[in-house]
Amino acid sequence: MSNDKTTGLLAIERAHLQEPFTAPSHPLEAVVVALLLTSVVAATYGFGTYLFAQLVTDMRADLGFGYTVAGTITAAGQFGFLAFAIGGAWLAPRVGGGQVVIGSVVLCGAALGVLPMTNNILLVGMLLTVLSGTAASAWVPMVEIVARTIRYRHRGKVLGLASSGTSYGVFLNSLLVPIFVPDGGWRGVWYTVGTGTLFVAAIALVVFARLGLFRRQPDESRATGPEIGPDAVPDTGILARVRALAAPWVLLVWAITFFNGFSTLPFQNYLAPYLREELALSVDFAALVWGTIGFVGMFAGFVLGSLSDRTGVRLALLISYGFVFLSAAILVFAPVGHLPVAAGVLFALAFYPIFGLVPAYIAKMAGGRRATAIFGIANVTLGLGGVIGNYLGGIVKDATGTFIWVYVAVAVTGVLLGLLALSLPRESDTAGPIGTNRQAGEDSVLPTQCA
């Protein structure tokens, strides 16, 4: 490749990485944004996606459905996640990320409140599918919101904190379930979290409006980016994009996200019924395990994310998958005493960081629209893995009468994921700084692939 063409390619990457940035008028506003985004994830993921897993035993007894139906519902939820992820990615650039986030949270709160009003399992399944979808559509635009309100050097911290928001929701679930369930009041949990979610939406609406996040900003990439030479034009076409997306490391990332969904999502969805029905543990003990997962998850994403900045994402992923294997192995071979709590700790140390480490790796290996495309497809493969894992988990339980084989499959998949993580190229092998983003008086090196 000629020097002129190389310069042109780097110019394209620089142009794509330029972002409109509006610094909040007061540092406290940035803190408020970070807390609000974390609350949004806590509601849409913690309540909308994972509350059903904690209440499935009580809902099944009351509404009269089997685990094949439960597996089908959770699989349908993953289809909802896929559909809303694609829809959110399409809609956000057209109507604005702030609008999509608020709309998703309002829809989530409404569905949470309506679900306990019905005894129709088909309608329950449809509402749970919508709830899983709102988690995806609320998450997709957050990168835009963070880019517009948080300075570059703090964006990793904010996104890491937001990605751990699920753990806060799960932790709150574990506090609410023992209060309502013993008296047969599982519906009260749904009403409570639905009200709380709408309250979060109201606060976010006010804050986003104050920060101007509902106003569309012009695309400044072409105005502020370096000149793009004519030699670079052919490399912006469809063929170049196909070649970029077909890189071996990209295929590895998509395989990893598929098996992430295949293993970790069924682990969570079938944990409470495994503890309470198969192991005959109390609702309080199951809530303790879930509460431990939520509590550890509050810090796990930030800790493993910080480690990845120092040692590389590959090592952090390898550690996480080691925790996945150990947590599943405990539930298979030694689910006695308080060891299920230890399994919960190990799972939390793996689960919450994984969903921040994969996009972090993508961001270090690619830039601009290429990274967005890769991450978008990664979310699709994640959802597909969850669909297949959840559905097969329900079938296996009904066919064998035990959840053991679900966790055997998770343990085996954890080993496979570790091997895939080792197969990824080091970020430093292909990535390097190519330019400097000087927005709002701030210098920040932007890594991208420059091979």
Solvent accessible surface area in square Angstrom, and as a share of the most:
residue,aa,sasa,rsa
1,M,155,0.69
2,S,64,0.42
3,N,130,0.67
4,D,101,0.52
5,K,62,0.26
6,T,50,0.29
7,T,84,0.49
8,G,4,0.04
9,L,47,0.23
10,L,39,0.20
11,A,4,0.03
12,I,12,0.06
13,E,32,0.14
14,R,69,0.25
15,A,4,0.03
16,H,51,0.23
17,L,27,0.13
18,Q,31,0.14
19,E,51,0.23
20,P,31,0.19
21,F,30,0.13
22,T,68,0.40
23,A,35,0.27
24,P,27,0.17
25,S,105,0.68
26,H,104,0.46
27,P,104,0.66
28,L,107,0.53
29,E,23,0.10
30,A,25,0.20
31,V,78,0.45
32,V,49,0.28
33,V,0,0.00
34,A,10,0.08
35,L,103,0.51
36,L,12,0.06
37,L,0,0.00
38,T,11,0.07
39,S,40,0.26
40,V,0,0.00
41,V,3,0.02
42,A,10,0.08
43,A,2,0.01
44,T,1,0.00
45,Y,36,0.14
46,G,0,0.00
47,F,17,0.07
48,G,2,0.02
49,T,25,0.15
50,Y,8,0.03
51,L,0,0.00
52,F,9,0.04
53,A,2,0.01
54,Q,7,0.03
55,L,0,0.00
56,V,5,0.03
57,T,22,0.13
58,D,25,0.13
59,M,0,0.00
60,R,70,0.26
61,A,89,0.69
62,D,79,0.41
63,L,31,0.15
64,G,64,0.62
65,F,14,0.06
66,G,31,0.29
67,Y,7,0.03
68,T,57,0.33
69,V,58,0.33
70,A,2,0.02
71,G,0,0.00
72,T,63,0.36
73,I,12,0.06
74,T,17,0.10
75,A,6,0.05
76,A,32,0.25
77,G,3,0.03
78,Q,15,0.07
79,F,113,0.47
80,G,4,0.03
81,F,18,0.08
82,L,16,0.08
83,A,62,0.48
84,F,60,0.25
85,A,6,0.05
86,I,100,0.51
87,G,33,0.31
88,G,3,0.03
89,A,52,0.40
90,W,143,0.50
91,L,70,0.35
92,A,8,0.06
93,P,79,0.50
94,R,126,0.46
95,V,61,0.35
96,G,3,0.03
97,G,0,0.00
98,G,1,0.01
99,Q,62,0.28
100,V,11,0.06
101,V,0,0.00
102,I,17,0.08
103,G,40,0.38
104,S,7,0.05
105,V,0,0.00
106,V,69,0.40
107,L,77,0.38
108,C,0,0.00
109,G,1,0.01
110,A,47,0.36
111,A,5,0.04
112,L,0,0.00
113,G,18,0.17
114,V,62,0.36
115,L,0,0.00
116,P,2,0.02
117,M,134,0.60
118,T,18,0.11
119,N,106,0.54
120,N,82,0.42
121,I,55,0.28
122,L,127,0.63
123,L,68,0.34
124,V,0,0.00
125,G,10,0.10
126,M,111,0.50
127,L,24,0.12
128,L,9,0.04
129,T,32,0.19
130,V,43,0.25
131,L,0,0.00
132,S,10,0.07
133,G,0,0.00
134,T,0,0.00
135,A,0,0.00
136,A,1,0.01
137,S,8,0.05
138,A,0,0.00
139,W,36,0.13
140,V,39,0.22
141,P,3,0.02
142,M,1,0.00
143,V,83,0.47
144,E,58,0.26
145,I,1,0.01
146,V,1,0.01
147,A,11,0.08
148,R,16,0.06
149,T,4,0.02
150,I,5,0.03
151,R,81,0.30
152,Y,64,0.24
153,R,150,0.55
154,H,73,0.33
155,R,26,0.09
156,G,57,0.55
157,K,107,0.45
158,V,15,0.08
159,L,47,0.23
160,G,17,0.16
161,L,56,0.28
162,A,0,0.00
163,S,17,0.11
164,S,1,0.01
165,G,0,0.00
166,T,9,0.05
167,S,0,0.00
168,Y,67,0.25
169,G,0,0.00
170,V,0,0.00
171,F,56,0.23
172,L,80,0.40
173,N,0,0.00
174,S,5,0.04
175,L,92,0.46
176,L,34,0.17
177,V,4,0.03
178,P,37,0.23
179,I,117,0.59
180,F,59,0.24
181,V,12,0.07
182,P,85,0.54
183,D,132,0.68
184,G,59,0.57
185,G,25,0.24
186,W,6,0.02
187,R,61,0.22
188,G,17,0.16
189,V,0,0.00
190,W,0,0.00
191,Y,91,0.35
192,T,55,0.32
193,V,3,0.02
194,G,2,0.02
195,T,95,0.55
196,G,31,0.30
197,T,0,0.00
198,L,79,0.39
199,F,133,0.56
200,V,27,0.16
201,A,4,0.03
202,A,53,0.41
203,I,69,0.35
204,A,0,0.00
205,L,88,0.44
206,V,102,0.59
207,V,23,0.13
208,F,0,0.00
209,A,55,0.43
210,R,180,0.66
211,L,28,0.14
212,G,4,0.04
213,L,5,0.02
214,F,53,0.22
215,R,167,0.61
216,R,142,0.52
217,Q,56,0.25
218,P,99,0.62
219,D,99,0.51
220,E,62,0.28
221,S,8,0.05
222,R,167,0.61
223,A,88,0.68
224,T,80,0.47
225,G,15,0.15
226,P,59,0.37
227,E,164,0.74
228,I,65,0.33
229,G,30,0.29
230,P,117,0.73
231,D,75,0.39
232,A,0,0.00
233,V,90,0.51
234,P,94,0.59
235,D,29,0.15
236,T,50,0.29
237,G,31,0.30
238,I,133,0.68
239,L,135,0.67
240,A,17,0.13
241,R,133,0.49
242,V,86,0.50
243,R,147,0.54
244,A,27,0.21
245,L,40,0.20
246,A,56,0.44
247,A,17,0.13
248,P,104,0.65
249,W,12,0.04
250,V,0,0.00
251,L,96,0.48
252,L,40,0.20
253,V,3,0.02
254,W,38,0.13
255,A,33,0.26
256,I,2,0.01
257,T,8,0.04
258,F,50,0.21
259,F,53,0.22
260,N,2,0.01
261,G,0,0.00
262,F,45,0.19
263,S,1,0.00
264,T,0,0.00
265,L,12,0.06
266,P,3,0.02
267,F,1,0.00
268,Q,0,0.00
269,N,15,0.07
270,Y,5,0.02
271,L,2,0.01
272,A,2,0.02
273,P,0,0.00
274,Y,1,0.00
275,L,0,0.00
276,R,45,0.16
277,E,60,0.27
278,E,59,0.26
279,L,47,0.23
280,A,85,0.66
281,L,50,0.25
282,S,64,0.41
283,V,31,0.18
284,D,87,0.45
285,F,32,0.13
286,A,4,0.03
287,A,9,0.07
288,L,87,0.43
289,V,1,0.00
290,W,2,0.01
291,G,9,0.09
292,T,24,0.14
293,I,0,0.00
294,G,0,0.00
295,F,106,0.44
296,V,25,0.14
297,G,0,0.00
298,M,25,0.11
299,F,107,0.44
300,A,2,0.01
301,G,8,0.08
302,F,100,0.42
303,V,86,0.49
304,L,10,0.05
305,G,25,0.24
306,S,31,0.20
307,L,57,0.28
308,S,4,0.03
309,D,102,0.53
310,R,188,0.69
311,T,68,0.39
312,G,18,0.18
313,V,0,0.00
314,R,43,0.16
315,L,79,0.39
316,A,0,0.00
317,L,2,0.01
318,L,59,0.29
319,I,57,0.29
320,S,0,0.00
321,Y,2,0.01
322,G,33,0.31
323,F,46,0.19
324,V,0,0.00
325,F,80,0.33
326,L,85,0.42
327,S,0,0.00
328,A,0,0.00
329,A,17,0.13
330,I,33,0.17
331,L,0,0.00
332,V,23,0.13
333,F,170,0.71
334,A,33,0.26
335,P,28,0.18
336,V,96,0.55
337,G,59,0.57
338,H,132,0.59
339,L,73,0.36
340,P,1,0.01
341,V,27,0.16
342,A,38,0.29
343,A,1,0.01
344,G,1,0.01
345,V,46,0.27
346,L,35,0.17
347,F,0,0.00
348,A,0,0.00
349,L,48,0.24
350,A,0,0.00
351,F,6,0.03
352,Y,4,0.02
353,P,2,0.01
354,I,0,0.00
355,F,57,0.24
356,G,26,0.25
357,L,3,0.01
358,V,9,0.05
359,P,34,0.21
360,A,32,0.25
361,Y,2,0.01
362,I,3,0.01
363,A,54,0.42
364,K,50,0.21
365,M,0,0.00
366,A,2,0.01
367,G,3,0.03
368,G,16,0.15
369,R,114,0.41
370,R,47,0.17
371,A,17,0.14
372,T,98,0.57
373,A,39,0.31
374,I,0,0.00
375,F,44,0.18
376,G,33,0.32
377,I,64,0.33
378,A,2,0.02
379,N,15,0.08
380,V,39,0.22
381,T,22,0.13
382,L,19,0.09
383,G,0,0.00
384,L,71,0.35
385,G,0,0.00
386,G,0,0.00
387,V,13,0.07
388,I,73,0.37
389,G,5,0.05
390,N,0,0.00
391,Y,92,0.35
392,L,79,0.40
393,G,4,0.04
394,G,0,0.00
395,I,65,0.33
396,V,47,0.27
397,K,30,0.13
398,D,73,0.38
399,A,81,0.63
400,T,72,0.42
401,G,49,0.48
402,T,26,0.15
403,F,0,0.00
404,I,47,0.24
405,W,143,0.50
406,V,9,0.05
407,Y,0,0.00
408,V,44,0.25
409,A,41,0.32
410,V,4,0.02
411,A,11,0.08
412,V,97,0.55
413,T,9,0.05
414,G,1,0.01
415,V,77,0.44
416,L,68,0.34
417,L,0,0.00
418,G,7,0.06
419,L,105,0.52
420,L,29,0.14
421,A,0,0.00
422,L,93,0.46
423,S,67,0.43
424,L,3,0.02
425,P,41,0.26
426,R,137,0.50
427,E,20,0.09
428,S,91,0.58
429,D,94,0.49
430,T,36,0.21
431,A,21,0.16
432,G,16,0.15
433,P,99,0.62
434,I,15,0.08
435,G,17,0.16
436,T,58,0.33
437,N,5,0.02
438,R,167,0.61
439,Q,33,0.15
440,A,53,0.41
441,G,86,0.83
442,E,13,0.06
443,D,93,0.48
444,S,11,0.07
445,V,87,0.50
446,L,12,0.06
447,P,47,0.30
448,T,1,0.00
449,Q,35,0.15
450,C,64,0.38
451,A,111,0.86
